[in-house]
Amino acid sequence: MDCLIPVDYLKLQDDKKLLIKVKEMFLHRIRDKIAQIRAYAALGLKMLQLEEDKSICEVTRVLTNSLRYDLNPEVRRAALKSLEVNYRTREYIVNAVGDVSEVVRLAAHSNAIKKLHIDSINVDLVEQFVQMGLTDASMNVRKRSELVVLHWLSECDNDVIAFLTRFDPINNKNACNLALNCIFKECTTMYFKKVNMALFGEDKLISLEKLGQEVAFYWKFVIMKFSSIPLCAELLVPSIRDMIIYTLKFMAEYEKNYAREEHGSTVFQQLLEVLLLSTKMIEEGGRRELSEFVWKCFNFYYLEQVHVRILMELFYRAQIMDVEEEFYIFLQRLLEENKTGQNKRSQVFQNSQLVFQNSEPPVKPTAPSDDQIRAIKLQIATLIHERHKLIREKDMAVMANNYLKAHELQLKVDELATEADVLRVKMTAAEHQQESEPGQSSVCSSDCTTEEEEEEEVPTPVDYEPRILEVAISAFFELIRRSKKISSFSRSFYENFVRKSILCPMENVRELVIKCMGIMGVTDLDEAKASMAICTRALVYDEESVQLIAYRVIFDLVLHFGFDAFEDNRIQNLVREGRDTIVNLSNSLLEDYGHTLKMLILERFRATDTGLLEIGVTGLIRLHLADRVCFPKIISMFLVMWVNPIYDCTKIVQEITVWLEMYVKLGLEKGITVANALVPSLRKIMYAGSNSPLLMASPEKLMSFVANATNSTTLGESLETPEVIHERIANELLDEMSNLGSSTELPILAKGLKFLSLRKLKGKSLETLLRKSARLLKMNINRIAAQSLSAFMKYLNSELLLVEDKQIRTDDTGSSSSDSEESVHISDPCSSSPCLSDAQKNASVSVVGPTDDEDDESDEDEEEMDASSEQE
């Protein structure tokens, strides 16, 4: 191998037979069982890649497989060095930056400097390379990654703006910040010299012709980096007045050339952040100008929710005193001026508002009945359920690389979404018509409601422009989120504008309304009931993004008031309507809970959507910690999810880990509840289906996790008798083993006994565990299970002897002979537990009884005592 690698392969081109033999030899040796030979073979294949057809070359395919799947890092490094760069291998070279071995990661950076040009790879690969390299745990890799970034900067002629065009500042700001921090390492005047001051004019502003998303991002970064140095701040930070005028000019230009401005919204956001940075040292004269600028920005037509957050921060910086009343008056005037049909811009949204108008104005239809509205709701719920099923099938088709089927399923999903929107508009119009007719009952109320109950005011369809409505409600949300107390102005604006906007066709507006309901509902129980009714309806009928926020708000309200506060007929009717079509309640998980709101929460917790599942896990954990509810079966599901390999390295596993450590410290009853949930969790793992991911789960890992969390050393002084939890776990495991008999799953449960700590347990409890263990040993069980049980019994015998020995020493400290007789008599567990085997009795007696050496030593001591007495 050493002789063949330095051979000039160009000389072998004439002898094709010899070249084929050499190639076959290297391809054979790259699968050798010795790692060093595989590494030499990978280096030898470097020159055997066909230049005219590298994309489908067999040698390239073998080298990429070695780079991806070989277990030895030296082989992977050799394959990485041998790979030629083309459009098929660039992705593998970039992915090597995340290798587990530092040697391979360093080789990947070396190859990037030698072979990878920044223009030859796409934006995603550049961001992946920079982000993984500059955040590596090894200092050597980080230094090498900095060299790669500087090398790529030199390929762009040291132009930072041209370098930033290879990134995506909109969707991946982290990678851009890492790259710029690598170029400008420290906040010193030396690195400030690298700033391209030619971009800035005399007024410290950039020309609007040069302004783009890269230039705006670079401008914000430079001000944030060097504004702490007074000399640099004088050269970089513009005045508030100049920055306000500059931003207003951009807004006017953006409104004129909206179609040509591709990233105008992002640039406007960057400008607002630059203005926010320049207002750190705001003067008294600039407060009025900044306040007027905020009012003008709220009239900007292309204002979005992201911009409103920054504007609200500017608004608070510009105010010395509280002007909440003026702000609400302004928002109300803004909405009134932008009603549909009263503004020139409203023609854009005219089609979206026509859905609320009656299609046949001359004929006044009769008000629909409750049954008709209920039927429409059931149709919507059925369509949403079918849409979720098609989405899951589409995801499976994409994973199987069946893109044609995925496209067909996506078309069906779009059709179902359109049908659901039409039915939702029809239902909204029917509800509005029913409310307008006198003598008709409310949609939410039914025969179950009493006359004494105050009927909830049903919101009417809004007639404001959706975009203006989104801006106003997002500003209201930012305001109440910052306020320490909800004022009367906030409640008035909420009831008159925000609450009625739940029927808006835009999802963003409905999301904001439900967020506001979560904050307002916590302040008052009546308002919480009204918010709960709307959130349950959104959770059953609305889109996925709205469902996520509604699910989170429901948990917040239940955490604050409890389940019993929401025993309202309107809420229960809404839950029952969605329950009939979405979930079959024959599941054993829901049989024990009669509260309809609990049913809805548990139904959504069983959803396959990852977002709903994460919110459900977090919400149920909070409810358990606040002692609002205790679901033993949910605790069992928590344990199964913790050990499920699907959720490895996810937020769900982290939440469950922290929760269990906190939950068992709340009291002994909580620990016993967790102990009772362990065996049902093990049953789900042991009897999982053939296609279930639980087949890859480790029951020993779960038992070790629960045992360590409930150990006496972990609990410390939080519980008086923490050993009772492990006693319950041991009893549950032994009872389950006795029920299984001679099953093949018996060793799995028996191995869990070794994780238990029973040191402080007293004699009767230990004797009970000994009897159960001995009864299992008499059965015809597996050899591995018998060994585990024998080791467990030896541990119990030793603990029982230690406890009884301590009792004897504390009771009587008299003559040594009587103590020795009592210790031998009491410590023999054979008399108290007749079910022990002979071998175990002999083992226990051998542990307690004195040895021959000890008898000889005692005889010698007695002879010495007699001799000393005779001499005296």
Secondary structure, 3 states (H helix, E strand, C coil): CCCCCCCCHHHHHCCHHHHHHHHHHHHHHCCCCCHHHHHHHHHHHHHHCCCCCHHHCHHHHHHHHHHHHCCCHHHHHHHHHHCCCCCCCHHHHHHHHHCCCHHHHHHHHHHHHHCCCHHHCCHHHHHHHHHHHHCCCCHHHHHHHHHHHHHHHHHCCCCHHHHHCCCCCCCCHHHHHHHHHHHCCCCCHHHHCCCCHHHECCCCCECCCCCCHHHHHHHHHHHHHHCCCHHHHHHHCCCHHHHHHHHHHHHHHHHHCCCCCCCHHHHHHHHHHHHHHHCCCCCHHHHHHHHHHHHHHHCCCCCCHHHHHHHHHHHHHHCCCCCHHHHHHHHHHHHHHCECCCCHHHHHHHHHHHHHCCCCCCCCCCCCCHHHHHHHHHHHHHHHHHHHHHHHHHHHHHHCCCHHHHHHHHHHHHHHHHHHHHHHHHHHHHHHHHHHCCCCCCCCCCCCCCCCCCCCCCCCCCCECHHHHHHHHHHHHHHHHHCCCCCHHHHHHHHHHHHHHHHCCCHHHHHHHHHHHHHHHCCCHHHHHHHHHHHHHHHHHCCHHHHHHHHHHHHHHHHHHCCHHHCCHHHHHHHHHHHHHHCCCCCHHHCCCCCHHHHHHHHHHCCCCHHHHHHHHHHHHHHHHCCCCCCHHHHHHHHHHHHCHHHCCCHHHHHHHHHHHHHHHHCHHHHHHHHHHHHHHHHHHHCCCCCCHHHHCCHHHHHHHHHHHCCHHHHCCCCCCCHHHHHHHHHHHHHHHHHHCCCCCHHHHHHHHHHCCCCCCCHHHHHHHHHHHHHHHHCCCCHHHHHHHHHHHHHHHHHHHHHHHHHHHHHCCCCHHHHHHHHHHHCCCCCCCCCCCHHHHHHHHHHHCCCHHHHHHHHHHHHHHHHHHHHC
